[in-house]
Amino acid sequence: MNYTLQHIISTLDIKNQENFPDFNVDNISIDSRSLQNNSGTLFFALKGNNHDGHQFIEQLIKKGVAFFVVEYIPNHLKNKAHFIVVKNTLKALQKTAIYYRNLFQFPTIGITGSNGKTIVKEWLNFLLSPNFNIVRSPKSYNSQVGVPLSIFGINENHNLGIFEAGISQKGEMEKLQEIIQPTIGVFTHLSSAHDESFANLDEKIKEKTALFKKCEVVLLEKNAEVEKYISSPIITWSFDNNKADYFLSKNTKSNKLTEIEITGKNLDFKVSIPFNDEASIKNATTCIIAMLYLKYEIKDIQERIQQLYPIELRLQAKKGINNCLLIDDSYSSDYQSLQIALDFLEQQKLHSKKTIILSDVFQGGLPLNELYQKVASAIQNNKIDRVIAIGETISGYLNELPNVISFPNTNDFLKQFNLNSFENETILIKGARNFYFDEIVVVLEEKNHETVLEINLDALSHNLNFYKSKLSPKTKIMVMVKAFGYGNGGYEIAKLLEHNNVDYLGVAFADEGISLRKAGIKIPIMVLNPENSSFHAMIAYDLEPEIYSLTGLEAFLKVAKQQNITSYPIHLKVDTGMHRLGFESHELPELKKLLKNNNFIEVKSVFSHLAASDDITFKEFTELQFNRFEKFYNELISVLQKKPIRHILNTSGIFNYPHYQMEMARLGIGLYGAGNSDNENKNLQNVSTLKSIISQIRTVENGESIGYSRKYLVKEKMKVATIPIGYADGIRRGWGNGVGYILIHNQKAPILGNICMDMLMVDVTSINCNPGDEVIIFGEQLTVNEIAEKTNTISYEILTGISQRVKRVFYKN
């Protein structure tokens, strides 16, 4: 569907009266970092508590973007582009989406609830796509921003929409209802997510059900608390309430098969569902009820439901063979999600060489030549070096691109292609489910592990933005990635931070910085504990040393003179009360002598470290540190040619003392989701989830013992599961012997006896579980802060202690 700038302008309340030239809008963008931004882009500069898109307008102009929707025009950019000034750019984006949605008239399924929205959306798309040209939300784009962006994926050939809507506070759903305009409502499940944002449960339900105010029907599991807020006709189902429109019973056939019988509305039939967990059974049932409402034949429902499959909702970055990085998106292939995946590829790329393995692309209704022209353009915009096209259709449309290799199917690719030719490159693997690209991931992945540490990159970005929101936009930020990113990962996290335009990275030792440089990180890196012997290597890799002593400064000056270097950036550390490292006040005269008229170095920053910023009972001492620092700095600058950057705030300093932010602040443990107080933590999102599986389950009789040294004696027959993770993986032995627990199906399984080097044992007597089931060692429900408190340590030690033999998987929702 073609639409022009003038059409959009007509829907907005514009504050300026510029005569805007018209142009066809090819792309709506809110992300300045996307390589899809070009001369056909209309950019909305969103401004929130933690971000301001106006800061990136200048670099977008350099990319060729000429049209912007803004809340203000940056002074130095007036007359350099066309600016549509509005009061609120988010509302303008939403109004634009409403305008665009109103260009189309077709039935739309609107999905909300606390859990299961994305699964139900993806399964409905799979089940209904043989009969409809469907447009749906890409990934889990269900927010105040995600829903409008989803709407722009509609074209004139779509005849069914499936969109999910998520809310986190009161007043949001009404806006999403106007944008989605659902005719069929689906309510998936109600849980405690975001309870803190609502006065009570009734307020939360009332807000969620606002999505359905104009629906012809709403489908949901029978729930009187929810139903009382829905004015539209309702169709309900239930496994335990026979007053529902459809009453169901279930019979577990095997570990991977459940048979349910559905009775109601003059129907009585059975369906086999290829799952046995409660959540999947309920999500599948929701899909069945939707198909019944849409008047599908029973035999079609039975046949298609049996083909349902697990949905991977996340883009994942994994280590591949031959030093490759894999971006795993092997379960869907449509144009909107391709754009998202390409942006993630650019964000996470470890190597400059980029390859995409791509199946036939599906975008309901678009003519194939138009669709693949868009695909080809996206690939070229992202400067992909090699394209491996798999599928009968795609092979015929992308052959004109350079470096395209085609295969009719996945099996032929795996048989014919030399997989060892993948080396030192970043590979995006993106394919529709029926192409079985997960088989490609298996052979290209470095190796499979039963124990993994999953790193949520969205949560990292959220935490970064939270701390940035405490600072002035002009204040620089240094982020600590030392100790392998506090145990989470090195270059992967550094890539994300570079993508988010942080000013500095901080590492402990030179070899950490060298690894990041070799991985392609280009932003400034400061080395906090440089050894004198590493100065030559640091200069070779453009790393900036922290200098904290006269001997260290003299040693670095000697190297700089030998190499005839001028104005090399260094950072001076001052001891104001931590008494760990740093220049002391009595050394100031000698320091000034060394720095005066010294052209070999440039003092880039002067800083100190707060000893107790996390504990406001030491506020008086912290204030003393600030005063000592200012006094030292003011004396020091008398011999310098310009004023260096000042920084003293660490993570808790940013939270508790933002008025001392100076020119830069340093963010550490808070980025990784572990603040130093309850008030701080409630603003952060969990980043790291340590997972494993059940290796074996056994029954142990009364009088027997479990583990080394017979530390646990069985008092009555119990069921015991063995988990393949131990103290060599970083699980503290103090977490054993009944002190700690793990989670299996969200239930606590106490740890029995001593934790072994590679294993631990847990009590699963009251838990319905099987070998191979997933377990959570720590994560959102069982936090590192809880483990730290119970083992008398700190969250830093828990995170940094996770062995590098534990595989890291980085993902983005």
C-alpha positions in Angstrom: 0.0 0.0 0.0 1.5 3.4 -1.0 0.9 6.3 1.3 2.5 9.7 1.3 3.8 12.2 3.8 0.8 14.4 3.1 -1.6 11.7 4.2 0.2 11.3 7.5 0.5 15.0 8.1 -3.3 15.3 7.8 -3.7 13.0 10.8 -1.3 14.8 13.1 -1.5 18.0 15.2 1.5 19.8 13.9 3.1 22.7 15.7 5.1 24.2 12.8 3.7 25.4 9.5 6.5 24.3 7.1 5.4 23.5 3.6 6.5 19.9 3.4 7.3 18.3 0.0 5.4 15.1 -0.5 7.1 11.7 -0.8 6.1 8.1 -0.7 6.9 6.6 2.7 8.7 3.3 2.2 9.8 2.7 5.8 8.7 3.9 9.3 11.7 3.9 11.7 12.3 4.6 15.3 15.8 3.1 15.5 18.7 5.2 14.3 21.0 2.2 14.2 19.1 0.2 11.7 20.7 -0.1 8.3 17.3 0.0 6.8 17.2 3.8 7.2 17.4 5.6 3.9 15.9 8.3 1.7 12.5 6.6 1.8 12.4 6.6 5.7 10.1 8.7 7.9 11.9 8.7 11.3 10.0 9.2 14.5 12.3 10.6 17.2 10.8 9.0 20.3 11.5 10.6 23.6 11.1 8.7 26.9 12.5 8.5 30.4 15.5 6.5 29.3 16.2 7.7 25.7 15.9 10.6 23.3 15.8 9.8 19.6 16.5 13.5 18.8 20.2 12.9 19.7 20.7 10.7 16.6 19.1 12.9 14.0 22.4 14.2 12.7 23.8 10.8 11.9 20.5 9.8 10.2 20.8 12.9 8.0 24.2 11.6 6.9 22.6 8.3 6.0 20.1 10.1 3.7 17.1 10.3 5.9 15.4 13.7 5.2 12.0 13.5 7.0 11.6 13.5 10.8 8.7 13.6 13.2 10.1 15.4 16.3 9.2 17.2 19.5 11.8 19.8 18.9 14.4 20.7 16.2 18.0 20.5 17.4 19.4 24.0 16.9 22.4 23.0 14.8 20.1 21.0 12.4 17.6 23.6 11.4 17.1 23.7 7.6 19.2 20.5 7.1 16.1 18.3 6.9 12.3 18.4 7.0 11.0 18.4 10.6 7.4 17.7 11.5 7.1 19.1 15.0 4.5 17.5 17.3 3.8 17.6 21.0 4.4 13.9 21.5 6.2 11.7 19.0 4.9 8.4 20.4 1.3 9.6 20.1 2.1 10.8 16.6 3.5 7.3 15.7 0.3 5.7 17.1 -2.0 8.2 15.2 0.0 7.4 12.0 -0.6 3.7 12.7 -4.3 4.3 13.2 -4.5 6.2 9.9 -2.7 3.3 8.1 -4.9 0.7 9.8 -8.0 2.5 8.6 -7.0 2.0 5.0 -7.8 -1.8 5.4 -11.0 -3.6 6.2 -10.5 -7.3 7.2 -11.1 -9.4 10.3 -8.5 -9.1 12.9 -7.7 -11.3 15.9 -6.5 -9.3 18.9 -4.7 -11.4 21.6 -4.0 -10.3 25.2 -3.3 -11.9 28.5 -0.4 -12.3 30.9 1.2 -15.4 29.2 1.0 -17.3 26.0 0.2 -14.3 23.6 3.0 -14.9 21.2 2.7 -18.7 21.2 -1.0 -18.5 20.4 -0.4 -15.9 17.7 2.3 -18.0 16.0 0.2 -21.2 16.3 -2.9 -19.5 14.9 -0.8 -18.2 12.0 0.4 -21.7 11.3 -3.1 -23.2 11.6 -5.0 -20.6 9.6 -2.4 -19.6 6.9 -3.5 -22.3 4.4 -6.8 -20.4 4.1 -5.8 -16.8 4.7 -3.2 -14.2 3.7 -2.2 -13.3 7.2 -0.4 -10.3 8.7 0.8 -10.7 12.2 3.0 -9.0 14.9 6.6 -9.9 14.3 8.2 -11.7 17.3 6.6 -10.2 20.5 5.9 -6.7 19.2 3.0 -6.0 21.5 3.9 -2.8 23.2 2.9 0.9 22.7 5.7 1.1 20.1 5.7 -2.5 18.9 2.0 -2.6 17.9 2.2 0.5 15.6 5.3 -0.9 13.9 3.5 -4.2 13.4 0.6 -2.5 11.7 2.8 -1.0 9.0 3.4 -4.5 7.8 -0.1 -4.7 6.3 -0.6 -4.7 2.6 -3.7 -4.6 0.4 -3.7 -8.4 -0.2 -4.0 -9.4 3.5 -7.3 -10.7 4.5 -6.7 -11.6 8.2 -4.7 -9.9 10.9 -3.4 -11.5 14.1 -1.9 -9.0 16.6 -1.0 -9.3 20.2 -1.3 -6.5 22.8 0.7 -6.2 26.0 0.4 -3.6 28.7 2.3 -2.7 31.8 0.2 0.1 33.3 -3.2 1.7 33.3 -4.4 3.6 30.2 -2.3 1.7 27.6 -4.8 -0.8 26.2 -7.3 1.8 24.9 -4.6 3.1 22.6 -3.7 -0.4 21.3 -7.4 -1.2 20.7 -7.6 1.9 18.4 -4.6 0.7 16.5 -5.4 -3.0 16.2 -9.2 -2.7 15.9 -9.8 -6.4 16.6 -13.0 -8.1 15.5 -12.2 -11.3 17.4 -10.7 -11.2 20.9 -8.6 -13.9 22.5 -7.7 -13.8 26.2 -4.9 -16.3 26.9 -4.1 -16.4 30.6 -4.0 -14.2 33.7 -1.0 -14.2 36.0 0.8 -11.8 38.4 3.0 -10.1 35.7 3.0 -6.3 36.1 0.7 -6.5 39.2 2.7 -3.7 40.8 1.4 -1.3 38.1 -2.2 -1.7 39.1 -4.2 -0.9 42.2 -5.7 -4.4 42.3 -6.6 -7.4 40.1 -9.9 -5.9 39.0 -8.2 -2.8 37.6 -5.7 -5.0 35.8 -8.4 -7.2 34.2 -10.5 -4.1 33.3 -7.5 -2.6 31.5 -6.6 -5.8 29.6 -10.2 -6.4 28.4 -10.4 -2.9 27.0 -8.9 -4.5 23.9 -12.3 -6.3 23.3 -14.7 -3.4 23.5 -15.7 -3.6 19.8 -15.2 -7.3 19.2 -17.9 -9.5 17.7 -16.7 -12.3 20.0 -14.1 -13.0 22.7 -12.6 -16.5 23.3 -11.2 -17.4 26.7 -10.9 -20.1 29.4 -13.9 -19.7 31.6 -13.1 -17.1 34.3 -15.9 -15.2 36.0 -13.5 -12.5 37.2 -12.5 -11.7 33.5 -15.9 -12.3 32.0 -17.7 -9.6 34.0 -15.6 -6.9 32.3 -16.3 -8.1 28.7 -19.4 -6.6 27.1 -19.0 -8.5 23.8 -20.4 -12.0 23.2 -18.2 -14.6 24.8 -17.2 -18.2 24.0 -15.6 -20.0 26.9 -13.9 -23.4 27.5 -12.8 -25.2 30.6 -11.3 -28.4 31.9 -13.1 -28.2 35.2 -16.2 -26.1 34.8 -19.0 -27.8 32.9 -20.9 -24.5 32.5 -18.4 -23.4 29.9 -19.5 -23.5 26.2 -16.9 -26.2 25.6 -16.0 -28.7 28.3 -12.8 -30.6 27.9 -11.1 -33.6 29.4 -7.5 -34.7 28.8 -5.7 -38.0 28.8 -1.9 -38.0 28.7 -0.8 -40.6 26.2 3.0 -40.2 26.4 5.7 -37.6 27.3 4.9 -35.8 24.1 1.2 -36.5 23.4 -2.0 -35.5 25.1 -5.5 -36.4 23.9 -8.3 -34.1 24.7 -12.0 -34.6 24.3 -14.1 -31.5 23.5 -17.8 -31.5 24.2 -20.2 -28.6 23.6 -22.4 -26.8 21.0 -23.6 -30.1 19.7 -20.1 -31.3 19.2 -18.1 -34.2 20.7 -14.7 -35.0 19.3 -11.1 -35.8 20.2 -7.9 -34.0 19.3 -4.3 -35.2 19.9 -1.9 -32.4 21.0 1.8 -33.0 20.7 2.6 -31.7 24.2 1.8 -32.7 27.7 2.7 -29.5 29.7 -0.3 -27.5 31.0 0.7 -24.2 29.3 1.0 -25.8 25.8 -2.3 -27.7 26.3 -4.2 -24.5 27.2 -2.6 -22.5 24.3 -3.5 -25.3 21.9 -7.0 -25.4 23.2 -7.4 -21.7 22.6 -6.4 -22.2 19.0 -8.9 -25.1 18.7 -11.7 -22.9 19.9 -10.7 -20.1 17.5 -10.8 -22.6 14.6 -14.3 -23.8 15.7 -15.5 -20.2 15.7 -14.1 -19.8 12.2 -16.1 -22.8 11.2 -13.3 -25.2 10.4 -14.1 -28.8 9.8 -13.3 -31.1 12.7 -11.0 -33.3 10.5 -9.0 -30.2 9.6 -8.7 -29.2 13.2 -7.5 -32.7 14.2 -5.0 -32.9 11.4 -3.5 -29.4 11.9 -3.3 -29.4 15.7 -1.2 -32.6 15.5 1.4 -30.7 13.6 1.9 -27.9 16.2 5.5 -27.4 17.2 7.5 -25.6 19.9 8.0 -22.0 19.2 11.3 -20.3 19.7 10.4 -16.7 20.5 13.9 -15.3 20.6 16.8 -14.3 18.4 19.8 -16.1 19.8 23.5 -15.5 19.3 25.6 -18.7 19.7 29.2 -19.8 19.1 29.6 -21.7 15.9 32.2 -23.9 14.4 35.5 -22.4 13.1 35.2 -19.2 15.2 31.9 -18.3 13.6 29.0 -16.5 15.4 25.5 -17.9 14.7 22.4 -15.8 14.8 19.7 -18.4 15.2 16.3 -17.4 13.9 15.4 -20.7 12.4 11.6 -20.8 12.9 10.1 -18.0 10.9 10.6 -16.3 7.6 8.7 -13.2 6.7 9.8 -9.8 5.6 9.1 -7.9 8.8 11.0 -10.4 11.0 13.8 -10.5 8.4 14.4 -6.8 9.0 14.5 -7.3 12.8 17.0 -10.2 12.3 19.2 -8.2 10.1 19.4 -5.4 12.6 20.3 -8.0 15.3 23.0 -9.4 13.0 24.5 -6.0 12.6 24.3 -5.3 16.4 26.0 -8.7 17.3 28.3 -9.4 14.4 31.7 -10.7 15.7 33.3 -10.6 12.2 33.1 -8.1 9.4 32.2 -10.9 7.0 28.4 -11.5 7.1 26.5 -14.5 5.7 22.8 -15.2 5.6 21.2 -18.6 5.1 17.7 -17.8 4.1 14.6 -19.9 3.1 11.7 -18.9 1.0 10.2 -15.8 2.5 6.4 -15.6 3.2 4.5 -12.3 3.3 0.9 -13.0 2.6 -0.5 -11.3 -0.4 2.5 -9.5 -1.8 3.4 -10.3 -5.4 6.6 -12.4 -5.4 8.6 -10.0 -7.5 7.7 -7.1 -5.1 8.4 -9.2 -2.0 11.8 -10.4 -3.2 12.7 -7.0 -4.4 12.2 -5.8 -0.8 14.2 -8.8 0.5 17.1 -8.1 -2.0 17.1 -4.4 -0.9 17.3 -5.3 2.8 20.2 -7.7 2.1 22.1 -5.1 0.1 21.4 -2.4 2.7 23.0 -4.6 5.4 26.0 -5.3 3.2 25.7 -9.1 3.4 28.8 -10.7 1.9 27.3 -14.1 1.0 23.7 -15.3 0.6 22.7 -19.0 0.7 19.2 -19.2 -0.6 17.3 -22.4 0.2 13.9 -23.0 -1.5 12.5 -23.4 -5.0 11.0 -19.9 -4.9 13.8 -17.8 -3.4 16.4 -19.4 -5.6 14.7 -17.9 -8.7 14.5 -14.4 -7.4 17.8 -13.6 -5.7 20.2 -15.0 -8.3 20.9 -11.5 -9.6 22.5 -10.5 -6.3 26.3 -11.1 -6.0 27.6 -14.1 -4.1 24.3 -16.0 -4.0 24.4 -19.8 -3.7 21.1 -21.6 -4.2 19.7 -25.0 -3.0 16.2 -26.4 -3.6 15.9 -27.7 0.0 17.7 -28.0 3.3 18.7 -31.6 2.8 20.5 -30.8 -0.4 22.4 -27.9 1.3 23.6 -30.2 4.1 24.7 -32.8 1.7 26.4 -30.7 -0.9 27.8 -27.6 0.9 31.2 -27.8 2.5 30.3 -26.6 6.0 34.0 -26.2 6.9 34.1 -23.3 4.5 32.3 -21.3 7.2 35.1 -19.6 9.1 35.5 -16.3 11.0 32.2 -14.9 9.9 28.8 -14.0 11.4 26.0 -16.2 10.1 22.3 -15.4 10.2 20.2 -18.6 9.9 16.7 -17.6 9.1 14.1 -20.0 7.7 10.5 -20.9 7.8 9.6 -23.8 10.1 8.9 -26.3 7.3 12.5 -25.9 6.0 13.9 -27.4 9.3 16.8 -24.9 9.6 17.3 -26.1 13.2 19.2 -29.0 11.6 21.6 -26.4 10.1 22.0 -24.8 13.5 22.9 -28.2 15.0 25.7 -28.9 12.6 27.1 -25.3 12.7 26.9 -24.8 16.4 30.2 -25.3 18.3 28.6 -28.1 20.4 25.5 -28.6 22.4 25.5 -28.3 26.2 23.0 -29.3 28.7 23.9 -26.4 31.0 23.7 -22.9 29.6 23.8 -19.3 30.9 21.2 -17.4 28.9 21.8 -13.6 28.6 18.8 -11.4 27.9 20.2 -8.5 25.7 16.8 -6.7 26.0 17.2 -6.7 29.7 20.8 -5.4 29.4 19.5 -2.5 27.3 16.7 -1.8 29.7 19.1 -1.6 32.7 21.5 0.6 30.7 18.7 3.0 29.8 17.5 3.1 33.4 20.8 4.3 34.7 21.2 6.7 31.8 17.8 8.2 32.8 19.3 9.2 36.1 22.0 11.2 34.3 22.0 14.3 32.1 22.0 13.5 28.3 25.4 15.4 28.2 26.9 13.1 30.9 29.2 10.4 29.4 28.9 6.9 30.6 31.6 4.2 31.0 30.4 0.6 31.3 32.4 -2.1 33.0 32.8 -5.3 31.0 35.7 -6.6 33.1 35.9 -10.2 34.4 34.1 -11.5 31.2 31.3 -9.0 31.6 30.8 -9.9 35.3 30.6 -13.5 34.2 28.0 -12.9 31.5 30.1 -12.6 28.4 32.8 -10.5 26.7 32.5 -9.2 23.2 28.8 -10.0 22.9 28.0 -7.5 25.6 30.6 -5.1 24.4 28.9 -5.2 20.9 25.6 -4.3 22.5 27.0 -1.5 24.4 28.8 -0.1 21.4 25.5 -0.4 19.5 23.9 1.6 22.3 26.5 4.4 21.9 28.2 4.2 25.3 31.2 6.4 25.6 33.8 4.1 27.2 34.2 0.4 28.2 36.1 -0.5 31.3 38.2 -3.7 31.6 40.5 -4.9 34.4 43.5 -6.1 32.4 45.1 -5.4 29.0 44.4 -8.9 27.6 40.6 -8.3 28.1 40.8 -5.1 26.1 42.9 -6.8 23.4 40.3 -9.5 23.0 37.6 -6.8 22.5 39.7 -5.0 19.9 40.3 -8.3 18.1 36.5 -8.8 18.1 36.1 -5.5 16.3 35.2 -3.2 19.3 36.2 0.3 18.3 35.0 2.6 21.1 37.5 3.8 23.8 38.5 1.1 26.3 40.0 2.0 29.7 42.2 -0.6 31.4 41.8 -0.3 35.2 44.6 -2.5 36.4 47.4 -2.2 33.8 50.6 -4.0 34.5 53.7 -2.0 33.5 54.7 -4.9 31.2 51.5 -4.5 29.2 52.0 -0.9 28.2 53.5 -1.7 24.8 50.6 -4.0 24.0 48.1 -1.5 25.2 49.5 1.2 22.9 49.5 -1.3 20.0 45.7 -1.9 20.5 44.7 1.6 21.4 43.8 0.9 25.0 43.9 3.7 27.6 45.5 2.9 30.9 44.4 3.9 34.4 47.5 5.4 36.1 47.3 5.3 39.9 50.9 5.7 41.1 54.0 7.8 40.4 56.0 4.6 39.5 53.3 3.6 37.0 53.2 7.1 35.4 57.0 7.1 35.1 57.0 3.7 33.5 54.3 4.7 31.0 56.1 7.9 30.2 59.3 5.9 29.5 57.4 3.7 27.0 55.8 6.7 25.4 59.1 8.4 24.9 60.7 5.3 23.4 57.9 5.1 20.9 57.9 8.8 20.3 54.2 9.1 21.0 52.4 12.4 21.7 49.2 13.1 23.6 48.4 9.4 24.4 45.2 9.3 26.5 45.6 8.2 30.1 43.3 8.3 33.2 44.5 9.4 36.6 43.0 7.7 39.7 42.8 9.5 43.0 42.4 7.8 46.4 39.8 9.6 48.3 39.0 7.0 50.9 38.8 3.6 49.3 42.5 3.0 50.1 42.9 0.5 47.3 44.6 2.2 44.4 45.1 5.9 43.5 47.3 8.9 44.0 47.3 10.3 47.5 47.2 14.0 48.3 50.9 14.1 49.5 51.9 12.9 46.0 50.2 15.8 44.3 53.3 18.1 44.0 55.4 15.3 42.4 52.5 14.4 40.1 52.1 18.0 38.9 55.8 18.2 38.1 55.6 15.1 35.9 52.5 16.4 34.1 53.5 20.0 33.6 54.3 20.7 29.9 54.4 17.0 29.2 53.4 16.4 25.5 53.8 12.6 25.6 50.5 12.0 27.3 47.0 13.6 27.6 45.1 13.3 30.8 41.7 12.2 29.5 40.0 11.9 32.8 40.6 12.1 36.6 38.5 9.9 38.8 38.1 8.2 42.1 36.1 5.3 43.5 33.4 5.5 46.2 33.7 3.1 49.0 30.1 3.1 50.3 27.8 4.6 47.8 25.4 1.6 48.2 24.9 2.4 51.9 23.3 5.8 52.6 24.2 5.5 56.3 27.7 6.4 55.2 26.4 9.5 53.4 28.7 11.8 55.4 31.8 9.7 54.4 30.7 9.7 50.8 30.3 13.5 50.8 33.8 13.7 52.3 35.1 11.6 49.3 33.4 14.0 46.9 35.0 17.0 48.6 38.5 15.4 48.6 38.1 14.6 44.9 37.2 18.1 44.0 40.0 19.6 46.0 42.6 17.2 44.3 41.1 17.9 40.8 41.2 21.7 41.2 44.8 21.6 42.2 45.7 19.2 39.4 44.2 21.2 36.5 46.5 24.2 37.3 49.2 22.4 35.4 47.1 20.9 32.6 46.3 22.6 29.3 42.6 21.6 29.5 40.2 20.3 32.0 39.9 16.5 31.9 36.7 14.6 32.4 35.8 14.0 36.0 34.1 10.8 37.2 33.5 9.2 40.6 30.0 7.6 40.5 29.7 3.9 40.3 26.4 1.9 39.9 25.0 2.7 43.3 26.5 6.2 43.1 24.4 6.8 40.0 21.3 5.7 41.8 21.9 7.4 45.2 24.0 10.5 44.3 23.1 11.5 40.7 23.8 15.2 41.6 27.5 14.3 41.6 27.5 12.8 38.1 30.1 15.4 36.8 31.1 14.7 33.1 31.0 10.9 33.3 29.7 8.1 35.4 30.7 4.4 35.6 28.1 1.6 35.4 29.0 -1.9 36.6 26.9 -4.6 38.3 23.6 -2.7 37.8 23.9 -3.3 34.1 23.7 -7.0 34.8 20.5 -6.7 36.8 21.9 -6.9 40.3 21.7 -3.6 42.1 22.8 -3.0 45.7 19.4 -2.3 47.3 15.8 -3.3 47.0 14.8 0.2 45.7 17.5 -0.1 43.0 16.6 -3.7 42.0 12.9 -3.0 41.5 13.9 -0.8 38.5 16.1 -3.5 36.9 15.4 -6.5 34.8 16.9 -9.9 35.2 19.7 -10.5 32.7 21.2 -13.9 33.4 19.4 -17.2 33.7 21.4 -20.3 34.4 19.7 -23.5 33.1 20.4 -27.2 33.1 18.4 -30.4 32.8 17.6 -33.5 34.8 20.2 -36.2 34.0 18.6 -39.0 36.0 15.9 -39.7 38.5 16.1 -42.5 41.1 14.2 -43.6 44.2 16.3 -43.7 47.4 15.1 -45.8 50.3 15.0 -44.9 54.0 18.4 -45.2 55.7 20.4 -44.6 52.5 22.6 -41.5 52.0 23.1 -39.1 49.2 26.4 -37.6 47.9 30.0 -37.4 49.3 30.6 -37.9 53.0 27.0 -39.1 53.5 26.0 -35.6 54.3 22.4 -36.2 53.7 20.7 -39.2 55.3 17.3 -40.3 53.9 14.6 -40.5 56.6 11.8 -41.8 54.3 11.7 -43.0 50.7 12.3 -40.1 48.3 12.7 -39.3 44.6 16.1 -37.8 43.8 17.1 -36.0 40.6 20.7 -35.5 39.5 21.6 -32.3 37.7 24.8 -32.0 35.6 26.2 -28.8 37.2 28.6 -28.4 40.2 31.2 -26.3 41.8 33.5 -26.5 38.8 30.8 -24.7 37.0 30.6 -22.0 39.7 27.9 -23.3 42.0 29.1 -22.6 45.5 29.3 -25.6 47.8 27.8 -23.5 50.5 24.5 -23.5 48.5 24.2 -27.3 49.1 23.1 -29.3 52.2 19.6 -28.0 52.3 20.6 -24.3 52.2 19.7 -23.8 48.6 17.4 -25.1 45.9 16.7 -25.1 42.2 13.5 -24.6 40.3 11.8 -27.4 38.3 8.5 -26.4 36.7 8.5 -23.4 39.0 8.6 -25.6 42.0 11.4 -25.6 44.6 13.7 -28.7 44.6 16.0 -28.6 47.7 19.7 -29.4 47.1 20.6 -32.6 49.0 24.0 -33.2 50.5 27.3 -31.8 49.2 27.5 -30.2 45.8 29.9 -32.3 43.6 32.4 -31.0 41.1 30.2 -31.6 38.1 26.8 -32.5 39.6 24.3 -31.8 42.3 21.3 -33.8 43.6 17.8 -32.5 44.5 14.6 -33.7 46.1 11.9 -34.1 43.5 9.6 -36.3 45.6 6.6 -33.9 45.2 7.5 -32.7 41.7 6.1 -34.3 38.5 9.2 -34.4 36.3 11.3 -36.5 34.0 14.9 -36.9 32.8 15.6 -34.2 30.3 13.3 -31.6 31.9 14.7 -28.1 32.2 15.8 -26.8 35.6 16.6 -23.2 36.7 19.7 -22.7 38.8 19.1 -18.9 39.0 17.2 -16.3 37.1 14.1 -14.1 37.5 12.4 -16.1 40.2 15.5 -17.4 42.0 17.8 -14.4 41.9 21.6 -14.2 42.3 20.9 -11.7 45.1 18.9 -14.4 47.0 21.7 -16.9 46.5 24.3 -14.3 47.6 22.4 -13.4 50.7 22.0 -17.1 51.8 25.6 -18.0 51.1 27.0 -14.9 52.9 28.5 -13.3 49.8 27.6 -10.7 47.1 26.0 -11.0 43.7 29.3 -10.1 42.0 30.8 -13.3 43.3 27.9 -15.5 42.1 27.9 -14.1 38.6 31.7 -13.9 38.0 32.1 -17.4 39.4 30.2 -19.1 36.6 32.8 -21.0 34.7 33.5 -20.3 31.1 33.0 -24.0 30.4 29.3 -23.1 30.8 28.0 -22.2 27.4 26.6 -18.6 27.0 23.6 -18.0 24.7 22.7 -14.4 24.0 19.1 -13.6 22.9 16.8 -10.8 22.0 13.0 -11.1 22.1 
